[in-house]
Amino acid sequence: MRRRWVMMLNQAVLVCGFWTEFLYLNRAKFAAVVANGI
């Protein structure tokens, strides 16, 4: 039971890290798209 919880936690951390990295790398492009959309 606890092992499954640890696996879920690790997966959540990985996903969170992936999105943080993704947003950081694409921040300039994303900001340009948002600015053009307004």
CHARMM-style PDB file with segment names, atoms N, HN, CA, C and O in Angstrom:
ATOM      1  N   MET     1       0.845  -1.195   0.000  1.00  0.00      PROA
ATOM      2  CA  MET     1       0.000   0.000   0.000  1.00  0.00      PROA
ATOM      3  C   MET     1       0.886   1.254   0.000  1.00  0.00      PROA
ATOM      4  O   MET     1       0.712   2.162  -0.813  1.00  0.00      PROA
ATOM      5  N   ARG     2       1.830   1.272   0.926  1.00  0.00      PROA
ATOM      6  HN  ARG     2       1.972   0.535   1.586  1.00  0.00      PROA
ATOM      7  CA  ARG     2       2.693   2.453   0.999  1.00  0.00      PROA
ATOM      8  C   ARG     2       3.576   2.566  -0.243  1.00  0.00      PROA
ATOM      9  O   ARG     2       3.886   3.662  -0.708  1.00  0.00      PROA
ATOM     10  N   ARG     3       3.970   1.408  -0.767  1.00  0.00      PROA
ATOM     11  HN  ARG     3       3.718   0.517  -0.389  1.00  0.00      PROA
ATOM     12  CA  ARG     3       4.826   1.407  -1.946  1.00  0.00      PROA
ATOM     13  C   ARG     3       4.111   2.052  -3.127  1.00  0.00      PROA
ATOM     14  O   ARG     3       4.706   2.818  -3.884  1.00  0.00      PROA
ATOM     15  N   ARG     4       2.830   1.733  -3.274  1.00  0.00      PROA
ATOM     16  HN  ARG     4       2.346   1.111  -2.659  1.00  0.00      PROA
ATOM     17  CA  ARG     4       2.039   2.308  -4.363  1.00  0.00      PROA
ATOM     18  C   ARG     4       1.943   3.825  -4.198  1.00  0.00      PROA
ATOM     19  O   ARG     4       2.020   4.572  -5.174  1.00  0.00      PROA
ATOM     20  N   TRP     5       1.774   4.272  -2.945  1.00  0.00      PROA
ATOM     21  HN  TRP     5       1.712   3.666  -2.152  1.00  0.00      PROA
ATOM     22  CA  TRP     5       1.676   5.709  -2.667  1.00  0.00      PROA
ATOM     23  C   TRP     5       2.972   6.416  -3.057  1.00  0.00      PROA
ATOM     24  O   TRP     5       2.950   7.505  -3.630  1.00  0.00      PROA
ATOM     25  N   VAL     6       4.106   5.777  -2.734  1.00  0.00      PROA
ATOM     26  HN  VAL     6       4.123   4.893  -2.268  1.00  0.00      PROA
ATOM     27  CA  VAL     6       5.406   6.364  -3.078  1.00  0.00      PROA
ATOM     28  C   VAL     6       5.567   6.436  -4.589  1.00  0.00      PROA
ATOM     29  O   VAL     6       6.093   7.419  -5.110  1.00  0.00      PROA
ATOM     30  N   MET     7       5.120   5.403  -5.298  1.00  0.00      PROA
ATOM     31  HN  MET     7       4.692   4.604  -4.875  1.00  0.00      PROA
ATOM     32  CA  MET     7       5.197   5.408  -6.759  1.00  0.00      PROA
ATOM     33  C   MET     7       4.354   6.533  -7.336  1.00  0.00      PROA
ATOM     34  O   MET     7       4.789   7.228  -8.254  1.00  0.00      PROA
ATOM     35  N   MET     8       3.153   6.717  -6.807  1.00  0.00      PROA
ATOM     36  HN  MET     8       2.800   6.152  -6.061  1.00  0.00      PROA
ATOM     37  CA  MET     8       2.277   7.790  -7.273  1.00  0.00      PROA
ATOM     38  C   MET     8       2.923   9.143  -7.012  1.00  0.00      PROA
ATOM     39  O   MET     8       2.869  10.037  -7.857  1.00  0.00      PROA
ATOM     40  N   LEU     9       3.535   9.292  -5.842  1.00  0.00      PROA
ATOM     41  HN  LEU     9       3.580   8.566  -5.155  1.00  0.00      PROA
ATOM     42  CA  LEU     9       4.184  10.554  -5.492  1.00  0.00      PROA
ATOM     43  C   LEU     9       5.348  10.834  -6.439  1.00  0.00      PROA
ATOM     44  O   LEU     9       5.503  11.955  -6.922  1.00  0.00      PROA
ATOM     45  N   ASN    10       6.164   9.815  -6.702  1.00  0.00      PROA
ATOM     46  HN  ASN    10       6.038   8.904  -6.310  1.00  0.00      PROA
ATOM     47  CA  ASN    10       7.288   9.980  -7.624  1.00  0.00      PROA
ATOM     48  C   ASN    10       6.804  10.364  -9.011  1.00  0.00      PROA
ATOM     49  O   ASN    10       7.402  11.215  -9.670  1.00  0.00      PROA
ATOM     50  N   GLN    11       5.719   9.734  -9.456  1.00  0.00      PROA
ATOM     51  HN  GLN    11       5.233   9.043  -8.921  1.00  0.00      PROA
ATOM     52  CA  GLN    11       5.170  10.036 -10.772  1.00  0.00      PROA
ATOM     53  C   GLN    11       4.678  11.478 -10.825  1.00  0.00      PROA
ATOM     54  O   GLN    11       4.887  12.173 -11.819  1.00  0.00      PROA
ATOM     55  N   ALA    12       4.024  11.927  -9.753  1.00  0.00      PROA
ATOM     56  HN  ALA    12       3.854  11.362  -8.945  1.00  0.00      PROA
ATOM     57  CA  ALA    12       3.523  13.300  -9.697  1.00  0.00      PROA
ATOM     58  C   ALA    12       4.688  14.290  -9.751  1.00  0.00      PROA
ATOM     59  O   ALA    12       4.601  15.317 -10.424  1.00  0.00      PROA
ATOM     60  N   VAL    13       5.768  13.982  -9.048  1.00  0.00      PROA
ATOM     61  HN  VAL    13       5.838  13.147  -8.501  1.00  0.00      PROA
ATOM     62  CA  VAL    13       6.947  14.858  -9.054  1.00  0.00      PROA
ATOM     63  C   VAL    13       7.557  14.913 -10.448  1.00  0.00      PROA
ATOM     64  O   VAL    13       7.954  15.981 -10.913  1.00  0.00      PROA
ATOM     65  N   LEU    14       7.631  13.758 -11.117  1.00  0.00      PROA
ATOM     66  HN  LEU    14       7.308  12.891 -10.739  1.00  0.00      PROA
ATOM     67  CA  LEU    14       8.175  13.717 -12.472  1.00  0.00      PROA
ATOM     68  C   LEU    14       7.334  14.550 -13.420  1.00  0.00      PROA
ATOM     69  O   LEU    14       7.868  15.329 -14.209  1.00  0.00      PROA
ATOM     70  N   VAL    15       6.012  14.388 -13.344  1.00  0.00      PROA
ATOM     71  HN  VAL    15       5.578  13.755 -12.702  1.00  0.00      PROA
ATOM     72  CA  VAL    15       5.109  15.137 -14.221  1.00  0.00      PROA
ATOM     73  C   VAL    15       5.227  16.630 -13.943  1.00  0.00      PROA
ATOM     74  O   VAL    15       5.260  17.443 -14.867  1.00  0.00      PROA
ATOM     75  N   CYS    16       5.291  16.982 -12.660  1.00  0.00      PROA
ATOM     76  HN  CYS    16       5.264  16.322 -11.909  1.00  0.00      PROA
ATOM     77  CA  CYS    16       5.400  18.392 -12.276  1.00  0.00      PROA
ATOM     78  C   CYS    16       6.710  18.971 -12.804  1.00  0.00      PROA
ATOM     79  O   CYS    16       6.731  20.083 -13.331  1.00  0.00      PROA
ATOM     80  N   GLY    17       7.789  18.226 -12.664  1.00  0.00      PROA
ATOM     81  HN  GLY    17       7.772  17.323 -12.236  1.00  0.00      PROA
ATOM     82  CA  GLY    17       9.084  18.677 -13.166  1.00  0.00      PROA
ATOM     83  C   GLY    17       9.076  18.825 -14.676  1.00  0.00      PROA
ATOM     84  O   GLY    17       9.658  19.766 -15.216  1.00  0.00      PROA
ATOM     85  N   PHE    18       8.411  17.888 -15.364  1.00  0.00      PROA
ATOM     86  HN  PHE    18       7.938  17.124 -14.925  1.00  0.00      PROA
ATOM     87  CA  PHE    18       8.314  17.948 -16.817  1.00  0.00      PROA
ATOM     88  C   PHE    18       7.597  19.210 -17.257  1.00  0.00      PROA
ATOM     89  O   PHE    18       8.058  19.908 -18.160  1.00  0.00      PROA
ATOM     90  N   TRP    19       6.462  19.507 -16.618  1.00  0.00      PROA
ATOM     91  HN  TRP    19       6.087  18.940 -15.884  1.00  0.00      PROA
ATOM     92  CA  TRP    19       5.688  20.692 -16.998  1.00  0.00      PROA
ATOM     93  C   TRP    19       6.441  21.971 -16.672  1.00  0.00      PROA
ATOM     94  O   TRP    19       6.380  22.936 -17.433  1.00  0.00      PROA
ATOM     95  N   THR    20       7.161  21.991 -15.533  1.00  0.00      PROA
ATOM     96  HN  THR    20       7.211  21.207 -14.914  1.00  0.00      PROA
ATOM     97  CA  THR    20       7.947  23.175 -15.172  1.00  0.00      PROA
ATOM     98  C   THR    20       9.009  23.429 -16.234  1.00  0.00      PROA
ATOM     99  O   THR    20       9.201  24.563 -16.673  1.00  0.00      PROA
ATOM    100  N   GLU    21       9.697  22.364 -16.643  1.00  0.00      PROA
ATOM    101  HN  GLU    21       9.541  21.443 -16.286  1.00  0.00      PROA
ATOM    102  CA  GLU    21      10.729  22.460 -17.676  1.00  0.00      PROA
ATOM    103  C   GLU    21      10.117  22.903 -18.995  1.00  0.00      PROA
ATOM    104  O   GLU    21      10.652  23.779 -19.674  1.00  0.00      PROA
ATOM    105  N   PHE    22       8.986  22.287 -19.356  1.00  0.00      PROA
ATOM    106  HN  PHE    22       8.552  21.575 -18.804  1.00  0.00      PROA
ATOM    107  CA  PHE    22       8.308  22.585 -20.617  1.00  0.00      PROA
ATOM    108  C   PHE    22       7.889  24.049 -20.670  1.00  0.00      PROA
ATOM    109  O   PHE    22       8.135  24.734 -21.663  1.00  0.00      PROA
ATOM    110  N   LEU    23       7.256  24.529 -19.601  1.00  0.00      PROA
ATOM    111  HN  LEU    23       7.056  23.973 -18.794  1.00  0.00      PROA
ATOM    112  CA  LEU    23       6.784  25.915 -19.565  1.00  0.00      PROA
ATOM    113  C   LEU    23       7.955  26.889 -19.572  1.00  0.00      PROA
ATOM    114  O   LEU    23       7.885  27.951 -20.190  1.00  0.00      PROA
ATOM    115  N   TYR    24       9.034  26.521 -18.880  1.00  0.00      PROA
ATOM    116  HN  TYR    24       9.090  25.658 -18.377  1.00  0.00      PROA
ATOM    117  CA  TYR    24      10.204  27.393 -18.835  1.00  0.00      PROA
ATOM    118  C   TYR    24      10.825  27.528 -20.225  1.00  0.00      PROA
ATOM    119  O   TYR    24      11.193  28.626 -20.642  1.00  0.00      PROA
ATOM    120  N   LEU    25      10.941  26.408 -20.939  1.00  0.00      PROA
ATOM    121  HN  LEU    25      10.642  25.515 -20.601  1.00  0.00      PROA
ATOM    122  CA  LEU    25      11.554  26.427 -22.265  1.00  0.00      PROA
ATOM    123  C   LEU    25      10.684  27.156 -23.272  1.00  0.00      PROA
ATOM    124  O   LEU    25      11.196  27.791 -24.194  1.00  0.00      PROA
ATOM    125  N   ASN    26       9.374  27.069 -23.101  1.00  0.00      PROA
ATOM    126  HN  ASN    26       8.958  26.553 -22.352  1.00  0.00      PROA
ATOM    127  CA  ASN    26       8.460  27.648 -24.085  1.00  0.00      PROA
ATOM    128  C   ASN    26       7.855  28.972 -23.629  1.00  0.00      PROA
ATOM    129  O   ASN    26       6.910  29.470 -24.241  1.00  0.00      PROA
ATOM    130  N   ARG    27       8.399  29.542 -22.552  1.00  0.00      PROA
ATOM    131  HN  ARG    27       9.167  29.138 -22.054  1.00  0.00      PROA
ATOM    132  CA  ARG    27       7.811  30.746 -21.971  1.00  0.00      PROA
ATOM    133  C   ARG    27       7.818  31.910 -22.965  1.00  0.00      PROA
ATOM    134  O   ARG    27       6.809  32.601 -23.108  1.00  0.00      PROA
ATOM    135  N   ALA    28       8.935  32.133 -23.647  1.00  0.00      PROA
ATOM    136  HN  ALA    28       9.754  31.571 -23.531  1.00  0.00      PROA
ATOM    137  CA  ALA    28       9.032  33.254 -24.585  1.00  0.00      PROA
ATOM    138  C   ALA    28       8.042  33.077 -25.735  1.00  0.00      PROA
ATOM    139  O   ALA    28       7.343  34.017 -26.114  1.00  0.00      PROA
ATOM    140  N   LYS    29       7.991  31.863 -26.286  1.00  0.00      PROA
ATOM    141  HN  LYS    29       8.559  31.099 -25.978  1.00  0.00      PROA
ATOM    142  CA  LYS    29       7.071  31.580 -27.394  1.00  0.00      PROA
ATOM    143  C   LYS    29       5.629  31.734 -26.928  1.00  0.00      PROA
ATOM    144  O   LYS    29       4.798  32.312 -27.629  1.00  0.00      PROA
ATOM    145  N   PHE    30       5.340  31.211 -25.738  1.00  0.00      PROA
ATOM    146  HN  PHE    30       6.014  30.742 -25.169  1.00  0.00      PROA
ATOM    147  CA  PHE    30       3.992  31.282 -25.184  1.00  0.00      PROA
ATOM    148  C   PHE    30       3.582  32.735 -24.952  1.00  0.00      PROA
ATOM    149  O   PHE    30       2.457  33.125 -25.262  1.00  0.00      PROA
ATOM    150  N   ALA    31       4.501  33.533 -24.404  1.00  0.00      PROA
ATOM    151  HN  ALA    31       5.416  33.216 -24.152  1.00  0.00      PROA
ATOM    152  CA  ALA    31       4.213  34.948 -24.143  1.00  0.00      PROA
ATOM    153  C   ALA    31       3.918  35.677 -25.453  1.00  0.00      PROA
ATOM    154  O   ALA    31       3.026  36.524 -25.501  1.00  0.00      PROA
ATOM    155  N   ALA    32       4.657  35.358 -26.510  1.00  0.00      PROA
ATOM    156  HN  ALA    32       5.383  34.670 -26.471  1.00  0.00      PROA
ATOM    157  CA  ALA    32       4.433  36.000 -27.811  1.00  0.00      PROA
ATOM    158  C   ALA    32       3.057  35.634 -28.351  1.00  0.00      PROA
ATOM    159  O   ALA    32       2.353  36.487 -28.891  1.00  0.00      PROA
ATOM    160  N   VAL    33       2.674  34.371 -28.208  1.00  0.00      PROA
ATOM    161  HN  VAL    33       3.247  33.678 -27.770  1.00  0.00      PROA
ATOM    162  CA  VAL    33       1.360  33.924 -28.691  1.00  0.00      PROA
ATOM    163  C   VAL    33       0.251  34.631 -27.926  1.00  0.00      PROA
ATOM    164  O   VAL    33      -0.725  35.088 -28.522  1.00  0.00      PROA
ATOM    165  N   VAL    34       0.396  34.723 -26.603  1.00  0.00      PROA
ATOM    166  HN  VAL    34       1.188  34.352 -26.118  1.00  0.00      PROA
ATOM    167  CA  VAL    34      -0.617  35.389 -25.778  1.00  0.00      PROA
ATOM    168  C   VAL    34      -0.702  36.867 -26.144  1.00  0.00      PROA
ATOM    169  O   VAL    34      -1.798  37.417 -26.251  1.00  0.00      PROA
ATOM    170  N   ALA    35       0.454  37.516 -26.337  1.00  0.00      PROA
ATOM    171  HN  ALA    35       1.344  37.069 -26.250  1.00  0.00      PROA
ATOM    172  CA  ALA    35       0.474  38.944 -26.671  1.00  0.00      PROA
ATOM    173  C   ALA    35      -0.209  39.181 -28.020  1.00  0.00      PROA
ATOM    174  O   ALA    35      -0.936  40.161 -28.184  1.00  0.00      PROA
ATOM    175  N   ASN    36       0.022  38.295 -28.976  1.00  0.00      PROA
ATOM    176  HN  ASN    36       0.613  37.499 -28.843  1.00  0.00      PROA
ATOM    177  CA  ASN    36      -0.600  38.434 -30.294  1.00  0.00      PROA
ATOM    178  C   ASN    36      -2.092  38.171 -30.231  1.00  0.00      PROA
ATOM    179  O   ASN    36      -2.865  38.726 -31.012  1.00  0.00      PROA
ATOM    180  N   GLY    37      -2.496  37.309 -29.283  1.00  0.00      PROA
ATOM    181  HN  GLY    37      -1.868  36.858 -28.648  1.00  0.00      PROA
ATOM    182  CA  GLY    37      -3.906  36.952 -29.178  1.00  0.00      PROA
ATOM    183  C   GLY    37      -4.755  38.066 -28.590  1.00  0.00      PROA
ATOM    184  O   GLY    37      -5.961  38.124 -28.830  1.00  0.00      PROA
ATOM    185  N   ILE    38      -4.130  38.951 -27.821  1.00  0.00      PROA
ATOM    186  HN  ILE    38      -3.150  38.904 -27.626  1.00  0.00      PROA
ATOM    187  CA  ILE    38      -4.889  40.026 -27.164  1.00  0.00      PROA
ATOM    188  C   ILE    38      -5.165  41.143 -28.163  1.00  0.00      PROA
ATOM    189  OT1 ILE    38      -5.792  42.143 -27.814  1.00  0.00      PROA
TER     190      ILE     38
END
